């Protein structure tokens, strides 16, 4: 038997590994030249030589790691859902602990009192309640001092106007800052002054804890005063939350009591732990203090005003809603007492989240509503309200998701093979909710910015100007950009949501590509329409509001989608034309247009005089304010176009902006007709000349015919 085997038999494995490691380091030190104090036995030299062997060192390291693994507890299965029997066992143990806490409370209270009395005696016999009252008085004195110093500030806030969005935001920020400074002065005067001195640990915990609870209560009261303004009448003051005066006073008082009592109970439970109370006793005290919160909540529901604000009546009566809220609050308290914390947080989030979203939406819309005298306020207010409202809603929903993830012990960023299918589904749904909220916020911001830009293009500019062409271009492209961004955001959101649910999106993308190719072959016309429309838009072939003609289709462009354009004919008919059927386009609304006219005058007319008259009329129309901005070149006569059967054909032309030539043409023709009549220029009309050999015979025949006709008329019907 070797020396190493004997050591393994005598020394336990973990101790042997540690001893071997120590001896290994000692042998290294000896090998580096350390001179021994006295000569070592031969067996020690052999042992050190064995430890220098690499195989022995490797073996000792393996044994040390095996011993370390054996001493560690086996890993627990993470996030394992408890069964109903386990829940029942836990509930019985919880109930037994509470019943035991009732019996052990007197003894633990006596022990805690003894510990507190020791600190009181070390402090000279001063009770904590006396210190709390004294430092509350110090805090109130500091508050009074700050209130006196800020008299001008308060006077300005009382006179501050609330007409415009900027004025409301400025006044609200000033009120919030004043409330924070007001509460801060109390905290510095009470807690800050108390911490300047040395106190026994238990007394310091008690006094600081309850002073902190009072600071929280006063801070909540100040914030509710700012947002609900219970002392301001609706006609004299601005209220962030749009509720009536009675409702504002009611909820400001009850919510302050709820926050204050919660802070008092939280401090009390922590102090019971400091005094050495057991966990069941602290739980029993917490449930008892929670009953007060339950009573405050139920009382606030039943005594609330019947109508919070002006609006249509509800479908469910007030009494039924009060009973539903009472059952909900009692259910929450019972879930807390029995220890069903997962159900507690789920029920709390399901009711609190919709109420918080509705409240913030109403408050944001009330703050950012435009005034009647605020020019353009509807645009700015809409953009700001959408961004702020959606941002707050996304923040609330994401916060609720993170809260539920923590309550359900779900790690949103981790996924292991030991997770149950239900846990993976819950994690995926929560992660997908966060992704959808972020994408929804981004989409609404982009959408409202595009809509705002579209709203800016409603005002028309001078026809044919660069600004007008740019306006039409924007009204054409922005709707397409909005649809494209919506499709892009939707696709990204769906892919990310599926990925968070554990779905492999790589095969989905590849499969979508294959399906897209198949659909492309099966729907070639649709693909051709979409691609043709893209090229039409890239070529800037037409814009919204322009009059175009393509084949048998013509009309004003009203709108278009990804595959078709909507044309409104000047007689009212609407054509929905796919892009692939447009072909060559004749755009009649670009840059300028030349209108040509033809007038026939008799052969004996003075052509030069007619030319001067037409030129004069053209200059008059060019200087006319009605046509000056739309006429590019005045009306003029180009000359004789041809000699017709009944007269000379004169060619006229005028250059105007597109669509404006028709009105000018009608006015010009009327003025030419009047001027020609005044100057003896006859308009040529078709005539027929009848000739014969004997003029006297023809005249006599005509006279006979006329006489016979007159006689027939005089005779009348038989």
C-alpha positions in Angstrom: 0.0 0.0 0.0 1.4 3.4 -1.0 1.7 6.5 1.2 -1.0 8.2 -0.8 -3.4 5.3 -0.3 -2.8 5.4 3.5 -3.6 9.1 3.6 -6.9 8.5 1.7 -7.9 5.9 4.3 -7.2 8.0 7.3 -8.1 11.5 6.2 -11.6 12.3 4.7 -11.7 13.2 1.0 -12.3 17.0 1.3 -9.8 17.4 4.1 -7.3 15.4 2.2 -7.7 17.5 -0.9 -7.2 20.7 1.1 -4.2 19.2 2.8 -2.8 18.1 -0.5 -3.2 21.6 -1.9 -1.4 23.1 1.0 1.4 20.6 0.7 1.6 21.2 -3.0 2.2 24.9 -2.4 4.8 24.0 0.3 6.6 21.8 -2.2 6.7 24.6 -4.8 8.2 26.9 -2.2 10.8 24.3 -1.4 11.5 23.9 -5.1 12.0 27.6 -5.5 15.0 27.5 -3.1 13.7 28.0 0.4 16.2 26.6 2.9 14.6 24.3 5.6 15.3 25.1 9.1 16.2 21.5 10.0 16.7 18.3 7.9 13.4 16.5 6.9 12.9 12.7 7.2 13.3 10.6 4.1 9.5 9.8 3.9 8.7 13.5 3.7 11.1 13.9 0.8 9.4 11.0 -1.0 6.0 12.5 -0.3 7.0 15.9 -1.7 8.4 14.2 -4.7 5.1 12.4 -5.3 3.3 15.7 -5.1 5.5 17.2 -7.8 4.2 14.5 -10.2 1.8 16.1 -12.8 -0.5 13.0 -12.7 -0.8 13.2 -8.9 -1.6 17.0 -9.1 -4.3 16.4 -11.7 -5.8 13.6 -9.6 -5.9 15.8 -6.5 -7.6 18.6 -8.4 -10.3 16.3 -9.7 -10.9 15.0 -6.2 -11.1 18.5 -4.8 -13.7 19.5 -7.4 -15.8 16.3 -6.7 -15.8 17.1 -3.0 -16.9 20.6 -3.6 -19.8 19.5 -5.9 -20.8 16.9 -3.3 -21.1 19.6 -0.5 -23.3 21.9 -2.6 -27.1 21.5 -2.4 -28.9 20.2 -5.5 -30.2 23.0 -7.7 -33.9 23.6 -7.4 -36.2 23.5 -10.4 -36.8 27.2 -11.2 -40.2 28.6 -11.6 -42.0 25.4 -10.9 -45.8 26.0 -10.5 -47.1 24.7 -7.1 -49.8 22.1 -7.2 -53.1 22.5 -5.4 -52.0 20.2 -2.6 -48.9 22.2 -2.0 -51.0 25.4 -2.0 -53.4 23.9 0.5 -50.4 22.8 2.7 -48.9 26.3 2.6 -52.3 27.8 3.4 -52.7 25.6 6.4 -49.2 26.4 7.6 -49.9 30.1 7.1 -53.2 30.0 9.0 -51.5 28.0 11.8 -48.8 30.6 12.0 -51.3 33.4 12.3 -53.2 31.5 15.1 -49.9 31.0 16.9 -49.1 34.7 16.5 -52.3 35.5 18.4 -51.1 33.5 21.3 -47.5 34.6 21.2 -48.2 38.3 20.7 -48.4 39.2 24.4 -45.0 37.7 25.1 -43.4 39.2 22.1 -44.9 42.6 22.9 -43.4 42.4 26.4 -40.0 41.5 25.0 -40.2 44.4 22.5 -41.3 46.8 25.2 -38.3 45.7 27.3 -35.9 46.5 24.4 -37.6 49.8 23.8 -37.5 50.7 27.6 -33.7 50.1 27.6 -33.2 52.7 24.8 -35.6 55.1 26.6 -33.6 54.8 29.8 -30.4 55.3 27.8 -31.9 58.5 26.4 -32.8 59.9 29.8 -36.4 58.7 29.9 -37.7 60.7 26.9 -40.5 58.8 25.2 -40.4 58.5 21.3 -43.9 60.1 21.1 -42.6 63.2 22.7 -39.7 63.4 20.3 -42.0 62.8 17.3 -44.3 65.7 18.5 -41.4 68.0 19.1 -39.8 67.4 15.7 -43.2 67.7 14.0 -43.5 71.1 15.5 -40.0 71.9 14.2 -41.1 70.8 10.7 -44.3 72.9 10.9 -42.2 75.9 11.9 -39.9 75.4 8.9 -43.0 75.1 6.7 -44.4 78.3 8.1 -41.1 80.1 7.5 -41.1 78.9 3.8 -44.7 79.9 3.4 -43.9 83.4 4.6 -40.9 83.7 2.3 -42.8 82.4 -0.7 -45.8 84.8 -0.3 -45.0 86.5 -3.7 -44.7 83.1 -5.3 -48.1 82.1 -4.0 -49.6 85.4 -5.1 -48.3 84.9 -8.6 -49.8 81.4 -8.8 -53.2 82.7 -7.6 -53.2 85.2 -10.5 -51.6 83.0 -13.1 -53.7 82.6 -16.3 -54.7 79.3 -17.7 -56.0 80.2 -21.2 -53.3 78.7 -23.4 -51.4 75.4 -23.2 -48.1 77.2 -22.4 -49.7 79.1 -19.6 -51.3 76.0 -18.1 -48.0 74.1 -18.3 -46.1 77.0 -16.7 -48.6 77.4 -13.9 -48.7 73.6 -13.3 -44.9 73.4 -13.1 -44.8 76.3 -10.7 -47.4 74.7 -8.4 -45.6 71.3 -8.4 -42.3 73.0 -7.6 -43.9 75.0 -4.8 -45.5 71.9 -3.3 -42.2 70.0 -3.4 -40.4 72.8 -1.7 -43.2 73.1 0.9 -42.9 69.4 1.8 -39.1 69.5 1.7 -39.1 72.3 4.2 -41.1 70.2 6.6 -38.7 67.2 6.0 -35.6 69.3 6.6 -37.1 70.9 9.7 -38.2 67.6 11.3 -36.0 64.7 10.0 -33.0 66.8 9.2 -33.0 68.5 12.5 -33.5 65.2 14.3 -30.5 63.5 12.5 -28.2 66.3 13.7 -28.1 64.6 17.2 -27.0 61.2 18.4 -29.8 58.9 19.5 -30.1 55.3 20.6 -30.7 53.0 17.6 -34.3 51.9 18.4 -35.5 55.4 19.2 -33.8 56.7 16.0 -35.6 54.1 13.9 -39.0 54.9 15.5 -38.8 58.6 15.3 -37.3 58.7 11.8 -39.7 56.1 10.5 -42.9 57.9 11.7 -41.5 61.3 10.6 -40.9 59.8 7.2 -44.5 58.5 7.1 -45.8 62.0 8.0 -43.6 63.5 5.2 -45.1 61.0 2.7 -48.6 61.9 3.9 -48.0 65.6 3.5 -46.4 65.1 0.1 -49.4 63.1 -1.1 -51.8 65.8 0.2 -49.7 68.5 -1.6 -49.8 66.5 -4.9 -53.5 65.9 -4.7 -54.0 69.6 -4.0 -52.1 70.4 -7.2 -53.9 67.9 -9.5 -57.4 68.0 -8.0 -57.4 71.6 -6.6 -60.1 70.8 -4.0 -60.2 74.4 -2.8 -60.5 76.0 -6.3 -63.9 76.6 -7.9 -64.3 75.5 -11.5 -64.7 79.1 -12.7 -61.8 80.6 -10.7 -59.1 77.9 -10.8 -57.7 75.3 -13.1 -58.0 71.6 -12.2 -55.7 69.0 -13.9 -58.2 66.2 -13.5 -61.5 67.2 -15.1 -63.9 66.5 -12.2 -66.4 68.6 -10.3 -65.8 70.5 -7.2 -67.5 68.1 -4.9 -65.7 65.1 -6.4 -62.3 66.9 -6.2 -62.8 67.6 -2.4 -64.0 64.0 -1.8 -61.1 62.2 -3.6 -58.4 64.5 -2.5 -59.2 63.8 1.2 -59.7 60.0 0.8 -56.6 59.4 -1.3 -54.5 61.4 1.1 -55.8 59.3 4.0 -55.1 56.1 2.0 -51.5 57.1 1.3 -50.9 58.3 4.8 -52.2 55.2 6.4 -50.3 53.0 4.1 -47.1 54.8 5.0 -47.9 54.5 8.7 -48.6 50.8 8.4 -45.4 50.1 6.4 -43.3 51.9 9.0 -45.0 50.1 11.8 -44.4 46.7 10.3 -40.7 47.5 9.8 -40.4 48.7 13.4 -42.0 45.5 14.7 -39.2 43.6 12.9 -36.6 46.0 14.5 -38.1 45.2 18.0 -37.7 41.5 17.4 -41.3 40.4 16.6 -41.6 37.2 14.6 -42.8 37.0 11.1 -46.3 35.6 11.9 -46.9 38.4 14.4 -45.8 41.1 11.8 -48.1 39.5 9.2 -51.0 39.5 11.7 -50.4 43.2 12.4 -50.1 44.0 8.7 -53.5 42.3 8.0 -55.1 44.2 10.8 -53.7 47.5 9.5 -54.9 46.5 6.0 -58.4 46.3 7.3 -58.3 50.1 7.9 -57.2 50.6 4.3 -60.2 48.4 3.2 -62.6 50.5 5.3 -61.2 53.7 3.8 -61.6 52.4 0.3 -65.1 51.1 0.8 -66.2 54.3 2.5 -64.7 56.4 -0.4 -66.6 54.3 -2.9 -70.0 54.5 -1.2 -69.8 58.2 -0.3 -68.4 59.4 -3.6 -70.5 62.0 -5.6 -73.0 60.5 -8.0 -71.5 62.3 -11.0 -67.7 62.9 -11.3 -68.0 65.2 -14.2 -70.4 66.3 -16.9 -71.1 63.5 -19.3 -73.7 61.0 -20.5 -75.2 58.7 -17.8 -73.7 55.2 -17.3 -75.5 52.0 -18.2 -74.8 50.5 -14.8 -76.4 52.2 -11.9 -74.3 53.8 -9.2 -75.4 51.4 -6.5 -74.4 48.4 -8.6 -71.0 49.9 -9.3 -70.5 50.5 -5.7 -71.2 46.9 -4.8 -68.9 45.7 -7.5 -66.0 47.9 -6.2 -66.7 46.7 -2.6 -66.6 43.1 -3.7 -63.3 43.8 -5.6 -61.7 45.5 -2.6 -62.7 42.7 -0.2 -61.4 40.1 -2.7 -58.1 41.9 -2.9 -57.8 41.9 0.9 -58.7 38.2 1.2 -56.2 37.2 -1.5 -53.5 39.1 0.4 -54.5 37.4 3.7 -54.4 33.9 2.3 -51.1 34.5 0.7 -52.2 34.2 -3.0 -49.9 37.0 -4.0 -49.8 36.1 -7.7 -53.6 36.4 -8.0 -53.4 39.6 -5.8 -51.1 41.4 -8.2 -53.0 40.2 -11.3 -56.3 41.4 -9.9 -54.7 44.7 -8.8 -53.2 45.3 -12.2 -56.3 44.4 -14.1 -58.4 47.0 -12.4 -55.8 49.7 -11.7 -54.3 49.8 -15.2 -57.5 50.8 -17.1 -58.4 53.4 -14.4 -54.9 54.9 -14.6 -54.9 55.0 -18.4 -58.4 56.7 -18.5 -57.4 59.2 -15.8 -54.1 60.2 -17.5 -55.8 60.5 -20.9 -58.5 62.8 -19.5 -55.8 64.9 -17.6 -53.5 65.2 -20.6 -56.3 66.2 -22.9 -57.5 68.8 -20.3 -54.0 70.3 -20.0 -53.3 70.4 -23.7 -56.7 71.4 -24.9 -56.4 74.5 -27.2 -58.1 77.8 -26.4 -60.4 79.5 -28.8 -58.1 82.5 -29.1 -55.0 80.4 -29.6 -54.2 80.5 -33.3 -53.2 77.1 -34.7 -53.5 75.6 -31.2 -55.4 72.6 -32.5 -52.4 71.3 -34.4 -49.8 71.8 -31.6 -52.2 70.6 -29.0 -53.1 67.5 -31.0 -49.4 66.6 -31.6 -48.4 67.1 -28.0 -51.5 65.4 -26.5 -51.0 62.3 -28.7 -47.3 62.0 -27.9 -47.7 62.6 -24.2 -50.9 60.5 -23.9 -49.4 57.5 -25.8 -46.1 57.8 -24.0 -47.8 57.8 -20.6 -50.1 54.9 -21.6 -47.1 52.9 -22.9 -45.2 53.6 -19.7 -48.1 52.5 -17.5 -48.6 49.3 -19.4 -44.9 48.4 -19.5 -44.7 49.2 -15.8 -47.6 46.9 -15.1 -46.0 44.2 -17.2 -42.7 44.5 -15.3 -44.6 44.4 -12.0 -46.5 41.3 -13.0 -43.3 39.7 -14.2 -41.7 40.3 -10.8 -44.8 39.0 -8.9 -45.0 35.9 -11.1 -41.3 35.3 -10.8 -40.9 35.5 -14.6 -37.5 36.7 -15.9 -38.3 38.4 -19.2 -34.8 38.2 -20.5 -34.0 34.5 -19.6 -35.3 31.3 -21.1 -34.2 27.9 -20.0 -35.0 24.4 -21.0 -36.5 23.7 -17.5 -39.3 26.2 -18.0 -42.8 24.8 -18.2 -44.9 25.6 -21.3 -47.2 27.8 -19.2 -44.2 29.8 -18.0 -42.9 30.2 -21.5 -46.3 31.4 -22.7 -46.6 33.9 -19.9 -43.1 35.2 -20.5 -43.8 35.5 -24.2 -47.1 37.3 -23.7 -45.5 39.8 -21.3 -42.5 40.4 -23.6 -44.9 40.7 -26.6 -46.9 43.3 -24.6 -43.9 45.5 -24.0 -42.8 45.2 -27.7 -46.3 46.1 -28.9 -46.5 49.1 -26.6 -43.1 50.4 -27.8 -44.1 49.9 -31.4 -47.5 51.5 -30.9 -45.8 54.6 -29.3 -43.4 54.9 -32.2 -46.1 54.5 -34.8 -48.4 57.0 -33.2 -45.6 59.6 -33.0 -44.8 59.1 -36.7 -48.5 59.1 -37.7 -49.3 62.3 -35.9 -46.2 64.0 -37.4 -47.3 62.9 -40.9 -50.8 64.0 -40.3 -49.6 67.4 -39.0 -47.5 67.8 -42.1 -50.6 66.9 -44.2 -52.6 69.5 -42.3 -50.0 72.1 -43.1 -50.6 71.4 -46.8 -54.3 72.3 -46.7 -53.7 76.0 -47.4 -53.3 76.6 -51.1 -50.7 79.0 -52.6 -50.4 80.9 -55.8 -51.2 78.6 -58.7 -48.2 77.5 -60.5 -45.7 78.6 -57.9 -43.0 76.4 -56.5 -44.7 76.3 -53.1 -47.9 75.1 -54.6 -46.1 72.4 -56.6 -44.3 71.3 -53.4 -47.6 71.2 -51.5 -49.2 69.0 -54.1 -46.2 66.7 -54.1 -46.4 66.3 -50.3 -50.1 65.6 -50.4 -49.3 62.9 -52.9 -46.4 61.2 -51.2 -47.2 61.5 -47.5 -50.3 59.2 -47.5 -48.2 56.5 -49.2 -45.4 57.0 -46.7 -47.9 56.7 -43.8 -49.2 53.4 -45.2 -45.7 52.1 -45.8 -44.6 52.9 -42.3 -47.7 51.3 -40.8 -47.0 48.1 -42.7 -43.4 48.2 -41.7 -44.1 48.7 -38.0 -46.8 46.0 -38.0 -44.4 43.5 -39.6 -41.6 44.3 -37.2 -44.0 44.1 -34.2 -45.4 40.8 -35.3 -42.0 39.3 -35.9 -40.6 40.5 -32.5 -43.8 39.4 -30.7 -43.5 35.9 -32.2 -39.8 35.7 -31.4 -40.6 36.6 -27.7 -43.1 33.8 -27.7 -40.3 31.4 -28.6 -41.3 31.0 -32.3 -38.3 30.7 -34.7 -38.9 33.5 -37.1 -36.1 32.6 -39.5 -38.0 29.7 -41.1 -41.1 32.0 -41.1 -39.2 34.7 -43.1 -37.9 32.1 -45.5 -41.3 30.5 -45.9 -42.8 34.0 -46.4 -40.3 34.5 -49.2 -41.4 31.3 -50.9 -45.1 32.1 -50.4 -44.4 35.6 -51.7 -42.9 34.2 -54.9 -45.9 31.9 -55.4 -48.4 34.7 -54.8 -46.4 36.9 -57.2 -46.9 34.3 -59.9 -50.5 33.9 -59.1 -51.3 37.6 -58.7 -49.1 39.1 -61.5 -51.7 41.8 -62.2 -51.7 43.0 -58.6 -47.9 43.0 -58.5 -47.8 44.8 -61.8 -50.2 47.4 -60.5 -48.1 48.0 -57.4 -44.8 48.2 -59.3 -46.3 50.5 -61.9 -47.6 52.8 -59.2 -44.2 53.0 -57.7 -42.7 54.1 -60.9 -45.4 56.6 -61.6 -44.8 58.2 -58.2 -41.0 58.1 -58.7 -41.5 59.9 -62.1 -43.8 62.4 -60.5 -46.3 61.7 -63.3 -49.3 63.2 -61.4 -50.2 64.6 -58.0 -53.4 64.8 -56.0 -55.6 67.6 -57.5 -54.2 67.4 -61.0 -56.3 66.8 -64.1 -55.0 63.9 -66.2 -56.1 61.8 -69.2 -55.1 58.3 -70.1 -56.9 56.6 -72.9 -60.6 56.8 -72.2 -60.1 57.8 -68.6 -59.8 61.5 -67.6 -60.5 63.4 -64.4 -59.0 65.1 -61.4 -56.8 62.9 -59.2 -58.5 62.6 -55.8 -56.5 59.9 -54.1 -54.7 56.6 -54.8 -53.8 53.4 -53.1 -51.0 50.9 -53.6 -52.5 49.5 -56.8 -55.0 52.1 -58.2 -55.8 55.8 -58.7 -59.1 57.5 -58.2 -60.1 60.0 -60.9 -63.1 62.4 -60.6 -64.5 63.3 -64.0 -65.6 67.0 -64.4 -69.2 65.7 -64.7 -69.0 63.9 -61.4 -68.2 60.3 -62.4 -65.5 58.5 -60.5 -63.0 56.1 -62.2 -60.9 53.6 -60.1 -58.1 52.8 -62.6 -55.3 50.3 -61.8 -51.9 51.7 -62.4 -51.1 49.0 -64.9 -53.9 50.2 -67.2 -52.9 53.8 -67.2 -50.3 53.6 -69.9 -49.2 57.0 -71.3 -50.6 59.9 -69.2 -51.5 63.3 -70.4 -51.2 65.7 -67.5 -53.2 68.9 -68.1 -52.2 70.6 -64.9 -48.5 71.2 -65.2 -46.7 74.5 -65.7 -48.8 76.3 -68.4 -51.4 75.8 -71.2 -52.0 77.5 -74.5 -55.6 78.0 -75.5 -56.3 78.6 -79.2 -59.5 80.0 -80.6 -60.9 80.6 -84.2 -63.2 83.4 -85.2 -64.8 83.7 -88.7 -65.3 87.3 -90.1 -66.8 88.3 -93.5 -64.6 88.8 -96.5 -65.3 92.5 -96.6 -64.1 93.0 -92.9 -61.1 95.2 -92.1 -58.5 92.6 -90.9 -56.0 95.1 -89.5 -58.8 96.8 -87.5 -59.9 93.4 -86.1 -56.3 92.7 -85.1 -56.0 95.9 -83.1 -59.3 95.3 -81.4 -58.2 91.8 -80.3 -54.9 93.1 -79.1 -56.6 95.8 -77.0 -59.0 93.3 -75.5 -56.0 91.0 -74.7 -54.2 93.8 -72.8 -57.4 94.7 -70.9 -57.8 91.1 -69.8 -54.1 90.9 -68.9 -54.5 93.9 -66.6 -57.8 92.7 -65.1 -57.2 91.7 -61.4 -59.3 88.6 -61.9 -57.0 87.2 -64.6 -53.7 89.0 -64.0 -52.4 86.3 -61.7 -53.3 83.4 -64.0 -52.4 84.9 -67.4 -48.9 84.3 -68.6 -49.1 85.8 -72.1 -52.0 88.1 -73.2 -54.5 87.3 -75.9 -53.4 88.1 -79.4 -54.3 87.3 -83.0 -51.8 85.2 -84.9 -53.3 86.0 -88.4 -55.6 84.4 -90.9 -55.8 80.7 -90.5 -57.7 80.0 -93.7 -60.4 81.3 -96.1 -63.6 79.5 -95.5 -66.8 79.2 -97.5 -68.5 82.0 -95.7 -65.6 84.2 -94.4 -62.0 84.5 -93.2 -60.9 82.3 -90.2 -58.8 84.3 -87.7 -56.5 82.3 -85.3 -56.1 83.6 -81.7 -54.1 82.3 -78.8 -53.5 83.0 -75.1 -51.2 81.3 -72.5 -52.5 80.8 -68.9 -51.9 78.6 -65.9 -53.5 75.1 -66.2 -57.2 75.1 -65.7 -57.6 78.8 -65.9 -58.0 79.1 -69.7 -61.7 78.4 -69.8 -62.9 81.4 -67.8 -60.7 83.7 -69.7 -61.8 82.3 -73.1 -65.4 82.9 -72.3 -64.8 86.5 -71.2 -62.6 87.2 -74.3 -65.2 85.9 -76.8 -67.9 88.0 -75.3 -65.8 91.1 -75.4 -64.7 90.5 -79.0 -68.3 90.0 -80.1 -69.3 93.3 -78.5 -66.3 95.2 -80.0 -66.8 93.8 -83.5 -70.5 94.9 -83.5 -69.5 98.4 -82.4 -66.9 98.7 -85.1 -68.9 97.3 -88.0 -67.0 94.0 -88.3 -69.4 91.3 -89.2 -69.1 87.8 -88.0 -69.3 85.4 -91.0 -72.4 83.2 -91.2 -73.3 80.6 -93.8 -75.5 82.1 -96.7 -77.3 80.6 -99.7 -77.9 82.7 -102.9 -80.6 81.7 -105.4 -80.5 83.0 -109.0 -82.8 82.6 -112.1 -83.1 83.6 -115.8 -86.2 86.0 -115.5 -86.1 88.1 -112.3 -89.6 89.5 -112.9 -91.2 86.0 -113.2 -89.4 84.8 -110.1 -90.7 87.8 -108.2 -94.2 87.3 -109.4 -94.1 83.7 -108.4 -92.9 84.6 -105.0 -95.6 87.1 -104.5 -98.2 84.5 -105.5 -96.8 82.0 -103.1 -96.9 84.5 -100.2 -100.5 85.5 -101.0 -101.6 81.9 -101.1 -99.9 81.3 -97.8 -101.5 84.3 -96.1 -104.9 83.2 -97.4 -104.6 79.8 -96.0 -103.7 81.2 -92.6 -106.7 83.6 -92.7 -109.1 80.8 -93.6 -108.1 78.7 -90.7 -109.2 75.0 -90.2 -112.4 74.0 -91.9 
